[in-house]
Amino acid sequence: MNAQDANRHLPFHYGWVIVFTGMLCVMACLGIGRFAIGMLLPSMAATLHLTYSQMGFISTANFLGYLVSVIISGHVAMRTGPRPFIFCSLLVVGISMALVSQSRSFYHVLLLYMLTGIGSGATNVPVMGLVSAWFKAKKRGKAAGFIVIGSGFAIMLSGKLIPYVNAVGGSEGWRTSWMILSVVVMMIAAVSLLLLRNRPEDKGLLPVGTEPEDGTPFPAAQRSHINVYKEGMIYYLGVIYFLFGYTYVIYATFIVTTLVRERGFSESVAGNFWAWVGFLSLFSGPVFGTLSDRLGRKAGLITVFSLQTLSYLLAASGLPGGFLYLSIFFYGIVAWSIPSIMAAAVGDYVGARNAAAAFGLITFIFGFGQISGPSVAGILAERTGSFSSSFYMAAGFAGVAILLASFLKKPRAA
C-alpha cells in the first residue's frame, strides 16, 4: 500500500493525533507551566511576602528562560527529532515546578521558575513546528488553532483546582498546587513520547490537505532549506508577535491580582473569572485560526488585536463589574489566536522545512515582549497604586499591532 492509499484508508489522518498530543503539550508547557502562575501569585505573595515588583520579576524570569531556549530549540529539535526533544523538555518543566513547591524565598522561586521557562520554550517551538510538517497551508491555521487551546484547558484546571487546594491547605496550599500540576506535566510528557511522530513519512502518510495534483510524494518535506535569519518578513512578523507578548501577558499575570486586591473579589470568585477565560479561550485558536486560513493572516491579526484592545481598555476603566465580564469575554475569545496564526504564517512564508526555526526566531522576539511586559506593568502599578495604568499601556501597544498588521504582505507561495 503506498502513502496515498494508507492516508485514504485510515478512519482519520494521524495528523489529528499530532494535534491532540500537541494540545496536551501546550497545556503542560504553557497552560500549566506559565498561566497557572496568575492564580498562584496571590497566595505565594502572602506567604513569601512578595511585593508587586517581585511578582512581576518572577513572571519575567520565566519568560527570560523561555527566551533563552526558543532561539535554539527549533534548530536542536531538527537534529534530534522533535519527539525526544519535546519529551525531555516537558520533564524539565515538571521537575522544576516540583522544586518551586519547596521554595522558601523570592530568589529560589525566581531561579526555578526561570528553569520552567526554559523547558516551556523548548517544548512549544518544536510542537508548533510540527503543524507545518503535518499540514498543508490551507489547513495550518485550523490545526495550530486546536493545538494552542491546550492553554485554555490548563487555565480552567488552575481556576478551579488552586482555590480549592488553597482552601484545604491554608496559607501553604500553593505548594500542594505546584506539586499536583508538576505530576500532570510529567504524565503528559509520557503521552508525548508515546504518540508524537516527527513527520508524516514516519507513518507512510502525506500531510493533511495534500491534493492529488501536488505531484511529489512529500512536497512539504522537500522544500529547500533557507536561512530564516535573512528573511525580512520573519522579523516583521516577530515585531507584531512582540507586541502580542508584551500586552497579553500583562493581563494574564495581573488580572486575578487586580480582582482580588483592587476590586475586592474573593480568590474563589476571581478563580471563576479566570476559569471563564480558560473556557472561552477553547474557541479562540480554532475559530480565528480557521478564519485566517479563509480570509488571510492579515485579517485574522487585525480582528484579534482589535478585540484585545477593547479587553484591556475595559479592564483599565474601573467601570462596574459587568464590564469586567465583557473584558474577560473579549480576552478569552481571542486568547490563543495570535500564536495559532503566527505558527501558520511562518509556514506560509518559509515552508514546512524551515517553519520550526522561523517560529523559534519570532518567538525569541516575542519573548522580549513577555520579559518586559510584567516587569514594566508591576513597577507602574507599584508607583501608581493600581494596575489600571498598566492595562491602558497594553491597549496602546495592541493598537500599534493593529497598524503593523494592516501592512502585512501576502506570502509569495503558500
N, C-alpha and C positions, 0 to 999 in steps of 0.2 A: 504494500500500500504506500503510495507516495504521500508527500506532505499535504497536498491539497485534499486527497481522499481522507487522510487522518483528521484533518480540520473539519471536513464536512460530516463525518460520522460521529463525532463527539456530541453528546447532548448539549454541551455549552463549551465555548472556547476556553482553554486553560488560562488565557489572558485574564479572565474574570476571577480565577483563583488567585492570580498575582495581585489583582486589585483588592480582593478581600484581605489577603495577607498583608499587603501594603497598608491597608487601612488600619489593621491591628498594630503594625509597626509604628505608624504615625500616632496612633492612640498612646502607645508606650513612650516614644521618644519625645514627642511634643506635648500631647494632651496631658499625660501624667508627669513627664519629666520637666515640663515648663509651666503649663497653665494651671496646675493644681496649686502652685505657689500663691496665687491670689487668695485662695481660701485658707491657706495655712499661715499666711503672714500675720494676721491679727493676733492669733493665739501665740505664735512664736515671738512676736514683738513684746507681748505682755510678759512672757516667761524670761526671755533673754534681754529685756529692757532695750529694745531697738528703737532708734529714732526714725523719723521719716526718711532722712538721708540714708541711713544704714539699710533700711528696707529697699530703697532704690538701688543701692550698691549691690545688694545680694542678687537682685534680678539682673543687674548689669554684669556681674561676674559670670552668671550662667550664659549670657549672650556673648561674653568675651571668649569663653570656652568654645561656644558654638562657632564663633568667627574663626578661631584658630583651626578648627577641624574641617570646615566646609571647603576651604580653598584647596585642600589636598585630597579630601576624601573621594571625590569623583575620579581623580587620577589613580589613586591607590585601588579603588574598587574595580577599575578597568583591568588592573594587573592581577588582583587576587580573585576576581569574580565578585559580584555584588552579594551573593548568598552568604558565604562565610564571613564577609566583612560586616554585613548587617547584623549577623548573629553575635559576633564579638562586640560590636558597638553597643548593642542592647544590653549585654552583660555589664558593660561599663556603667550604663545608665542605672541599672538595677542595683549594683553593688554600691555605687556612690550614694544613692538615695538611702540605702540601708544605713550607711555610715552617718549621713546627715541626721538620722533619727537619734543618734547617740551624742550629737554635738552639744557642747556646753557654753559656747561663746560665739559672738558675731564672726570672728575670724575663722573658726572651724567651719561654720556654715558657708562662709564666703568661698573658701578654698574647695570644699567638697562639692558645692553646687556648681562651681566652675567646671569640675570634672564631669558632672552630669551634663553640662552644656556641650562638652567635647563629645561625649557619647551620642547626644541628641543630633548634633550636626553630622556626625559620621554615619548615622543611621538614615537621616532624612534625605540627604543628597542622592545616594545610590537608589533608595526606594523610589524617589520621584524620577530618577533617570530611567528606571525600568519602564515607565509609561511610553517613552519614545521607542524603546526596543520592541515592545509587545503590541503597540497600537499605531495605526496609520494616522496621518494628520487630522482627518475628519472625525476621528473618534478620541483624540488625545484629551481634549478638554473635558469630555464626559468622564473618561477613565480617571484622570487626575482629580476630578471633582469628587468622585466616590472615595478615592484614597484619602484626601485631606479631611474628610468628615470624621476620621478617627479621633481627631482632637475634640469634636463635639461630644462623642460618647464619653471621653475622659472627663470633660467638664461636667456632664450630667452626673457621672460617678462621684467626682470630688464634691460637687454641690450638695449631694445627699449624704455621702459617707462621712466626710470630715466633720460637719456639725454633730452628727450622731456619735462618732468616736470621741469628740471633744467633750460632749455632754456626759458620756460614760466615764471617760478617763480623766476629766478635770483639766487642770492647767497644763498637765503633761500629756494630754491626749494627742497632741500633734505628733508626738514621737511615734505613737502606735500607728497613726495615719501614714506617716512616711514608710514605716516598715511594711504595712499592708500593700501600699502602692508599689513598693520595691518587689514584692513577691509577684504581683500581677505582671510587672515588666519582664521579669525573668521567665515567667511562663510563656509570654508572647515571644520571647527570644527563641524558645524551644520550638514553637509553632513555625516561626520563620524559617528555621533550619530544615524543618520537615517539608514545607510546601513551596518555598520560593525556588524559582529556576532563573538562570541568568538571561536566557534569550529563547525565542520560540523554537529555534533549531534543536534545542535540548529535548523538546517534546515532539520533534518532527512536524512542526506547525509553521504556518505563515502568520505574520502579525494580524491582529483583528482589524478588519476594514480593508484587507487586501482584495483588489479586484482581479478577475482572471486576466484582463488585458495588461496587468502590470508587467507581465512577461518574465522577469527574472525570478528565480526561486525565492530569494530572500533579499528583496530590494533595499529594505531599510538597513540591513546589516552591511550591505556593500557600498553604502555612501562613503565617499573618500574622507580621510581624516583631515581636519583643518585646525589651525591654531586659533582657538577661540579668543585668545588674548589680543588678537589683531582685528577682531570683528567689532566695529564701532557700534552696531546696533545692540550688541550684547551689553555694552556699557550704558547705552541709553535705557534699555530695559532695567539694568541694575540701579540706575538713579531713581526710576519710578518705584522699584522694589524697595529701595532705601526709604523712601517717603512712607511706604506702607509699614515697614518695620518700625520706623520712628513713631508713628501715630497709633497703630493698633495696640502696641504693647503697653502704651500708657494707660489705655482703657482697661486692658486685660489685667494689668498689675494692680491698679489702684481703685477700680470701681467698687470692689467689695469693701475696701478700707474706707472709701468715701461714704458708702451707705451706712457703715457701722459707726464711724467716728464723727461724721459731719451731718448725716441725715437722721441719726438716732435709731436705725434699724437694728434688730437683734441679729446675731450671727446666723441663726436659723433662717430668718426671713431673707437676709442677704444671700444666703446659700441657695434659697429658692430662686432668687433673681438670677444667680449665676447658672443654676441648672437650666433655667429657661434659655439663657444664651446658648448653652450646650445643645438643647433640643432644637432650637431654631437653626443653629449652625449646621445641623444634619442636612438641611436643604441647600445650603449655600454653595458648596462645591459642585454637586450635580446640576443644579439649576443654572448657575452662572457659567460653569464650565461648558455646558451644552450650549448656552446662549452664545458664548464666544466661538464655538465651532460653527454656528449658523450665521452669526452677524459679524464675526471678526473679533480679534483680540482687542482692537481699539474700542469698539462699542462696549464690550464687556468691562474693560477697565474703567471707562468713564462712568458707567452706571454704578459700579461698585463703589468707587471713590465718592460719588455724589451722595449715596446713602450713608456712607461712613461719616462724611462731613456733617450731615444732619444729626447723626447719633452723638457726635462729640459736642455739637452746639447745644443740644438738649441736655446733656449731662452737665455742661458748664453753667447753664442758665439759672439754676436754682428754682425752677418752676415746680409746681406741685407734683406729687407722686405719680400721677397719671402720665406725665411727660417723661418720667424715668422709665416707665414701661415702654413707651414709644421709642426712647433712646435704645433700650435693650433690644427691642424688636429690630430696629434698623441695624444695630451692630451684629446681632446674631444671624440675621438672614443673609448677610454677606460675609460672615466672619472669615471663612477659609477660601473665599472666591479668588483672591489675588494669587495665592500660591498655585492653585489649580490652573489658572490662566497662564501664569508665568511658566509653569512646567510644560504646558502645551506649546507656548510661544517659542521657547528655546529650540524645541524640536523642529518647529516650522522654519526657523531661520538657519539652523546649522545642521539639521539632520539627526537621525537617531543615534548614529555612532558617536557624535560629539555632544549629545544632549546632557549627559551627566556632568561633563567638565564645564559646559556652559552654565548649567544650573548651579554648579558649585561656585562659579565666578559671580553670578548675580546674587547668590545667597551670601557670599562673602561681603559684597557691597551692602546688601540688605542688613547684614549683621551689624554694621556700623550704626545703622538706624536703631536697632534693638539695644545696642550698648548705650547710646547717648540718650535715647528717649526716657527710660525710667530714671536715670540719674538727674537729668535736667528737670524732669517733672517733679521728682522728690525734693530737690533743692528749691524749686519755685514754690512748691506747696509749703515748705517749711518757712520760707520768707514771707509768704502772703497769708499763711494760716488756713489755706483752703486749696483743694485741687481744681477749683473752677478755672483758674488761670492756665493750668496745665492742659485742661480739656479744650480751652479756647485755642491754645497753641497748636494742639493736634488738629483742630478743624482747619486752621490756616495752612498747615503743611499738606493736608489732604486736598485742599483747594489747588495748591501748586501741582499736585499729582494729576488732577483733572486736566489742567492746562497742558502738561507734558504729554499725557496720553492722547490728547487731541491731535498731536503732530506725529503720532506713531505711523511709520511706513509699513505698507503691506509686504510680506516676505516674497522674495523672487520666485521661490518654488516651495510648495507645501511638503 
